[in-house]
Structure formats: structure tokens, C-alpha cells
Amino acid sequence: MLPGFSSVSPAELTPAISVRDIVHRYGERTALNGVSFDVSRAELFGLLGPNGSGKTTLFRILSTLMVPVAGHATILGHNPAQDPDNLRRKIGVVFQAQSIDLKLTAAENLVHQGHLYGLRGATLKKRVAEILGRVGLSDRATDKAETFSGGMQRRLELAKGLLHGPNVLLLDEPTTGLDPGARRDLWQYLRILRDEEQVTILVTTHLMEEAERCDRLVILNEGRVVALGTPAELKQEIGGNVIVLETKDPERLAGRIRTQFRVDTQVLENQVRIEKEQGHRFVMDLAQSFPGEIDSVSIAKPSLEDVFIRRTGHRFWTERDKQ
């Protein structure tokens, strides 16, 4: 190799997934409005957004189930809209809705999946045994899926998506219905896939703690990309601390703080929110300046929700979403 030249091939430098200016509408409602981003090879990438943000629509486009109104995507060099058959052979897809047959054993579920990809005989038998081992279900191969816990059923779903050896794995809300322990196990396995198998993984989620585990992520809101980067990069843009004040008249207090200290304040859900360096010291100044007016104070390091608030002006979850 010549000095100064890299041994990395052009294929390795090409993004595994590329999304360019995708637009999609349902009637007059715009679900996606010019979404663009790239996902590197062997990257664990997140699509984070609240209900109605467009992440499920984008997932369906990437998994070849929908054609966008405008823009395009490529996965491993294939356009999902123009070349869906070839692309389906190279990607694994795990949908939010359950697809395993509960009356079949774990092995039987995978055998039927293998037949869809043209796998037969000893090759298929070997692959089923291998993939059950990778998801930790070897000892339950002959047990019916209906006897599995929620976490084990989800692992079997993952095994179906991985059976044909895809280079890209698309997961839609993969931890839905799982308890915290099962969620942790699933994410640990995704990291193993990324690190040991070099699988590119794209995950949709509405959970902040899951987005924190991604290498990079896109935050969507109302069909637009509002943030893109690593979790650390996105939180670093805020810096300092996030201060939240409870008070009887938040609008009045926010205005007075803004005037006296020349800092930006927001009122969200009847709370005063401030981003400030050395927040602990600033809280002492507030207590001295407005005695008896502040009912409670919380101080925290920036979170991904704080990034969302800064970019959109509102919380990730509205009260309607929580109901």
C-alpha cells in the first residue's frame, strides 16, 4: 500500500442507508417533509420521535412497504421503491406487531421463515441452530412460542429477521411490551450484532433512554428532522444545567427573571424552564431575588428531551400523548 492511502474500500465508505429529501403525504396531511440523513455501515442508528412525528412512515418506506411522494432512499445500493425484491433479500425487518406463530416451536418458526428465502435441507437446519444460539434460545428450540416470555418472543422475532444473514437490520419499536430487564438484554444483543457481525441497525423508538444507547440518531418532529448527531453532541449544544421552577404564576415569574437576569426563559406546562451555566449558583440568586415565589426547584444535566424542547419549543410528550 502506498504511504498516505487508506486500505478502506469505496464500498465501506458508502453509507449503508441514505435518505434524501423524502416527502410523504396522507391526503392533505404531510407525514414526512424533506427528511435526509445517512447511516454508516455497522452503526446502531436511532429514529427518535413522538407519536405522529413520521418515524413509522419512514420505516415503512425503508422496508419497501410504501413508496414516497418525493425524494428517495438507498439501502446497500438498492432503492426500496424501485428494487424492492432484491433489497428484501439483503435486509432483515422486525416490525412492531408480532409475526411469530405461537402454536409453532421456535425452530419451526425459523424453518418456515427460511423457506421464504429459499433455504432448504441441511443448510437451513444448520442456520436455524446457529441463529437460535445467537439469540440465546437453543435450549428452547422445540418448545412452542406460546410458552415463551415476552422477551423471549421478541428474541425469536429478531431471529427471524436475522436468519438469512442480512447486512442491514430494521427494527420498529423493538422493545414494545418488554419489561426493563428484557429491554436491556435486547439492546445488549444489538450491540453484539453491531460489533461482532458488523450489522448496520436502524431502530425506531419513542423512548429517550433507548435513543441514548444509539451511536447516532435523528430526532423527528411533525415530519421534519429537528436534530441529528450522537447523543453526547446533541446534549452538548445546551451545556450547563436545565432549571425547572414550580410557581403559582409562571408567566409573571418568567418575565421578571428575563428582565432582571437577561436570560432566556420558557413556560412549559405551567413550569418555568431555564438553561444556564452553573445552575446551582443561579438558583441561589433566584431564591434571594424572588423570596416566597418559587414553590420548588429542580436542576439537571441536559437530556435528549431538552434538545427536543430547544429545537421545537415544546415537550416531547404532550398531555394528550400521555393519556
C-alpha positions as CSV (number, residue, x, y, z in Angstrom):
1,M,0.0,0.0,0.0
2,L,1.3,3.5,-0.9
3,P,2.0,5.9,2.0
4,G,-0.9,8.1,2.8
5,F,-3.5,5.9,1.2
6,S,-6.2,4.0,3.2
7,S,-7.0,0.4,2.8
8,V,-10.7,1.1,3.3
9,S,-12.6,0.2,0.1
10,P,-15.1,2.6,-1.5
11,A,-18.0,0.2,-0.6
12,E,-17.1,0.6,3.1
13,L,-17.1,4.3,2.8
14,T,-20.5,4.4,1.2
15,P,-23.4,4.8,3.7
16,A,-25.4,1.6,4.3
17,I,-28.6,3.7,4.3
18,S,-29.0,7.0,2.6
19,V,-32.2,9.1,2.8
20,R,-32.6,12.1,0.6
21,D,-35.4,14.7,0.7
22,I,-38.2,12.2,1.4
23,V,-41.7,13.6,1.4
24,H,-44.9,11.6,2.0
25,R,-48.5,12.7,2.5
26,Y,-51.7,11.0,3.6
27,G,-54.3,13.1,1.7
28,E,-53.6,16.7,2.8
29,R,-51.6,15.7,5.9
30,T,-47.8,15.8,5.4
31,A,-46.2,12.9,7.3
32,L,-42.6,13.5,6.1
33,N,-41.4,16.8,4.8
34,G,-37.9,16.7,3.2
35,V,-36.2,14.1,5.5
36,S,-32.5,13.5,4.8
37,F,-29.7,11.6,6.7
38,D,-27.1,8.8,6.2
39,V,-26.4,5.7,8.3
40,S,-22.9,4.4,8.3
41,R,-22.0,0.7,8.0
42,A,-22.0,-1.2,11.3
43,E,-23.7,1.7,13.0
44,L,-26.5,1.5,15.6
45,F,-28.8,4.3,14.5
46,G,-32.0,5.6,16.1
47,L,-35.1,7.3,14.7
48,L,-36.5,9.1,17.8
49,G,-39.8,10.9,17.7
50,P,-43.1,11.3,19.5
51,N,-46.4,9.9,18.1
52,G,-47.1,11.5,14.7
53,S,-43.5,12.5,14.0
54,G,-43.3,10.4,10.9
55,K,-40.9,7.7,12.0
56,T,-43.2,4.8,11.3
57,T,-44.0,6.2,7.8
58,L,-40.3,6.4,7.2
59,F,-39.7,2.9,8.5
60,R,-42.4,1.5,6.1
61,I,-40.7,3.3,3.2
62,L,-37.3,1.9,4.1
63,S,-38.7,-1.6,4.5
64,T,-40.2,-1.5,0.9
65,L,-43.9,-1.3,2.1
66,M,-44.6,2.2,0.9
67,V,-43.4,4.5,-1.9
68,P,-42.7,8.1,-1.0
69,V,-44.3,11.0,-2.8
70,A,-40.9,12.6,-3.4
71,G,-37.3,12.0,-2.7
72,H,-35.6,8.7,-2.4
73,A,-33.7,6.3,-0.2
74,T,-31.0,3.7,-0.9
75,I,-30.1,0.7,1.3
76,L,-26.9,-1.2,0.3
77,G,-27.2,0.5,-3.1
78,H,-30.8,-0.6,-3.7
79,N,-33.7,1.8,-3.9
80,P,-36.6,0.4,-1.8
81,A,-39.2,1.8,-4.2
82,Q,-37.6,0.7,-7.4
83,D,-35.9,-2.5,-6.5
84,P,-37.8,-4.0,-3.5
85,D,-37.3,-7.7,-4.4
86,N,-33.5,-7.6,-4.4
87,L,-33.4,-5.4,-1.3
88,R,-35.7,-7.7,0.7
89,R,-33.1,-10.5,0.2
90,K,-30.4,-8.3,1.9
91,I,-32.2,-6.7,4.8
92,G,-33.9,-8.0,7.9
93,V,-37.1,-6.4,9.2
94,V,-38.7,-6.7,12.6
95,F,-42.0,-5.0,12.9
96,Q,-43.7,-3.7,16.0
97,A,-46.6,-6.1,15.5
98,Q,-45.9,-9.7,16.4
99,S,-45.3,-12.1,13.4
100,I,-44.3,-15.3,15.0
101,D,-46.7,-18.2,15.1
102,L,-47.3,-19.0,18.8
103,K,-48.5,-22.6,18.1
104,L,-45.2,-23.5,16.4
105,T,-41.9,-24.2,18.1
106,A,-39.1,-21.8,17.9
107,A,-37.3,-24.0,15.3
108,E,-40.5,-24.4,13.3
109,N,-41.0,-20.6,13.1
110,L,-37.5,-20.3,11.7
111,V,-37.8,-23.2,9.3
112,H,-40.9,-21.5,7.7
113,Q,-39.0,-18.2,7.6
114,G,-36.1,-19.9,5.9
115,H,-38.4,-21.4,3.2
116,L,-39.4,-17.9,2.2
117,Y,-35.7,-17.2,1.4
118,G,-35.2,-20.4,-0.5
119,L,-33.3,-22.2,2.3
120,R,-33.7,-25.9,2.5
121,G,-32.3,-29.1,3.9
122,A,-29.0,-29.3,5.9
123,T,-28.2,-25.7,5.1
124,L,-31.4,-24.5,6.7
125,K,-31.1,-26.8,9.7
126,K,-27.6,-25.6,10.4
127,R,-28.7,-22.0,10.1
128,V,-31.7,-22.4,12.4
129,A,-29.4,-24.0,15.1
130,E,-26.9,-21.2,14.6
131,I,-29.3,-18.3,14.9
132,L,-31.2,-19.8,17.9
133,G,-27.8,-20.0,19.6
134,R,-27.1,-16.4,18.8
135,V,-30.3,-15.2,20.4
136,G,-30.0,-17.5,23.4
137,L,-32.9,-19.9,22.5
138,S,-31.0,-23.1,21.7
139,D,-32.4,-24.9,24.8
140,R,-36.0,-23.9,23.8
141,A,-35.8,-24.8,20.1
142,T,-38.5,-27.5,20.4
143,D,-40.8,-25.5,22.8
144,K,-43.9,-23.7,21.4
145,A,-43.5,-20.0,21.2
146,E,-46.7,-19.6,23.3
147,T,-44.7,-20.8,26.3
148,F,-42.1,-18.0,25.9
149,S,-41.9,-14.8,27.9
150,G,-42.4,-11.5,26.1
151,G,-38.6,-11.0,25.9
152,M,-38.0,-14.5,24.5
153,Q,-40.8,-14.0,21.9
154,R,-39.1,-10.7,20.9
155,R,-35.8,-12.5,20.5
156,L,-37.5,-15.1,18.3
157,E,-38.8,-12.2,16.2
158,L,-35.2,-11.0,15.9
159,A,-34.0,-14.4,15.0
160,K,-36.5,-14.4,12.0
161,G,-35.1,-11.1,10.8
162,L,-31.5,-12.4,11.1
163,L,-32.0,-15.9,9.6
164,H,-30.9,-15.1,6.1
165,G,-27.8,-13.2,7.2
166,P,-28.8,-9.6,6.4
167,N,-26.2,-6.8,6.4
168,V,-28.9,-4.3,7.5
169,L,-31.5,-4.8,10.2
170,L,-34.5,-2.5,10.5
171,L,-36.4,-2.6,13.9
172,D,-39.7,-0.8,14.6
173,E,-40.1,-0.1,18.3
174,P,-38.4,-3.5,19.1
175,T,-38.9,-3.3,22.9
176,T,-42.7,-2.7,22.9
177,G,-44.3,-4.7,25.6
178,L,-41.0,-5.8,27.2
179,D,-40.1,-5.4,30.9
180,P,-36.9,-3.4,31.7
181,G,-34.7,-6.5,32.0
182,A,-35.8,-7.8,28.6
183,R,-35.2,-4.4,27.1
184,R,-31.7,-4.3,28.5
185,D,-30.9,-7.7,27.1
186,L,-32.2,-6.9,23.7
187,W,-30.1,-3.8,23.4
188,Q,-27.1,-5.7,24.6
189,Y,-27.6,-8.2,21.8
190,L,-28.0,-5.4,19.2
191,R,-24.6,-4.1,20.3
192,I,-23.1,-7.6,19.8
193,L,-24.6,-7.7,16.3
194,R,-23.0,-4.3,15.5
195,D,-19.6,-5.1,17.0
196,E,-19.1,-8.8,16.1
197,E,-21.3,-9.2,13.0
198,Q,-20.8,-5.7,11.6
199,V,-24.6,-5.5,11.0
200,T,-26.0,-2.0,10.4
201,I,-29.0,-1.5,12.6
202,L,-31.7,1.2,12.4
203,V,-34.2,1.4,15.3
204,T,-37.3,3.5,15.7
205,T,-38.2,4.4,19.2
206,H,-40.1,6.9,21.3
207,L,-38.1,6.2,24.4
208,M,-35.3,8.6,25.4
209,E,-33.3,6.1,27.3
210,E,-33.2,3.8,24.2
211,A,-32.1,6.7,22.0
212,E,-29.2,7.3,24.4
213,R,-27.9,3.9,23.5
214,C,-27.6,4.6,19.8
215,D,-24.3,5.6,18.1
216,R,-26.2,8.4,16.4
217,L,-29.8,9.4,16.0
218,V,-32.2,11.6,14.1
219,I,-34.9,13.3,16.1
220,L,-38.1,13.8,14.1
221,N,-41.0,16.2,14.8
222,E,-44.0,16.7,12.6
223,G,-42.3,15.1,9.6
224,R,-39.0,17.1,9.8
225,V,-35.5,16.4,11.1
226,V,-35.0,18.7,14.1
227,A,-31.7,17.2,15.3
228,L,-29.0,14.8,14.0
229,G,-25.9,13.6,15.8
230,T,-24.6,11.5,18.6
231,P,-26.5,11.7,21.9
232,A,-23.5,13.5,23.5
233,E,-23.1,16.0,20.7
234,L,-26.8,16.9,20.8
235,K,-26.8,17.4,24.6
236,Q,-23.6,19.4,24.5
237,E,-25.2,22.1,22.4
238,I,-27.2,23.0,25.5
239,G,-24.4,22.9,28.0
240,G,-24.8,24.0,31.6
241,N,-27.9,22.9,33.5
242,V,-31.6,22.8,32.9
243,I,-33.5,24.5,35.7
244,V,-37.3,23.9,36.2
245,L,-39.2,26.1,38.6
246,E,-42.7,25.5,40.1
247,T,-44.6,28.7,40.9
248,K,-48.2,29.9,41.2
249,D,-47.8,32.4,38.3
250,P,-45.2,31.1,35.9
251,E,-45.7,33.7,33.2
252,R,-45.2,36.5,35.6
253,L,-42.1,34.9,37.2
254,A,-40.6,34.1,33.8
255,G,-40.9,37.7,32.7
256,R,-39.3,39.0,35.8
257,I,-36.4,36.6,35.6
258,R,-35.9,37.5,32.0
259,T,-35.9,41.2,32.8
260,Q,-33.6,41.1,35.9
261,F,-31.1,38.5,34.8
262,R,-31.2,38.8,31.0
263,V,-31.6,35.1,30.5
264,D,-34.0,33.2,28.2
265,T,-36.9,31.6,29.9
266,Q,-39.7,29.3,28.7
267,V,-43.1,28.4,30.3
268,L,-44.0,24.8,29.6
269,E,-46.9,23.1,31.2
270,N,-47.1,25.8,33.9
271,Q,-43.4,25.5,34.8
272,V,-40.6,28.0,34.2
273,R,-37.7,26.4,32.3
274,I,-34.2,28.0,32.1
275,E,-30.9,26.8,30.5
276,K,-28.0,28.2,32.5
277,E,-24.3,27.5,33.2
278,Q,-23.6,26.9,36.9
279,G,-27.2,26.3,37.5
280,H,-26.7,25.7,41.3
281,R,-25.3,29.1,41.8
282,F,-28.0,30.7,39.7
283,V,-30.8,29.0,41.7
284,M,-29.4,30.7,44.9
285,D,-29.6,34.1,43.1
286,L,-33.2,33.3,42.1
287,A,-34.2,32.4,45.7
288,Q,-32.8,35.6,47.0
289,S,-34.4,37.7,44.3
290,F,-37.9,36.2,44.5
291,P,-38.4,35.0,48.1
292,G,-41.6,33.0,48.6
293,E,-42.5,33.0,44.9
294,I,-40.8,29.7,44.0
295,D,-42.5,26.6,45.3
296,S,-39.9,24.0,44.1
297,V,-36.8,23.8,42.0
298,S,-35.2,21.0,40.0
299,I,-31.7,21.1,38.4
300,A,-30.5,18.5,35.9
301,K,-27.9,18.0,33.2
302,P,-29.3,18.3,29.7
303,S,-31.2,15.4,28.3
304,L,-32.4,14.5,24.8
305,E,-35.8,15.8,25.7
306,D,-34.1,19.2,26.4
307,V,-32.6,19.0,22.9
308,F,-36.1,18.4,21.6
309,I,-37.6,21.3,23.6
310,R,-34.8,23.7,22.3
311,R,-35.4,22.7,18.7
312,T,-39.2,22.7,18.7
313,G,-40.4,24.9,21.6
314,H,-42.5,22.2,23.2
315,R,-42.1,18.9,25.2
316,F,-41.5,15.6,23.6
317,W,-44.8,14.2,25.0
318,T,-47.9,16.4,25.3
319,E,-50.5,15.7,27.9
320,R,-52.7,14.2,25.2
321,D,-50.0,11.8,24.2
322,K,-49.7,10.6,27.9
323,Q,-53.3,9.8,28.2
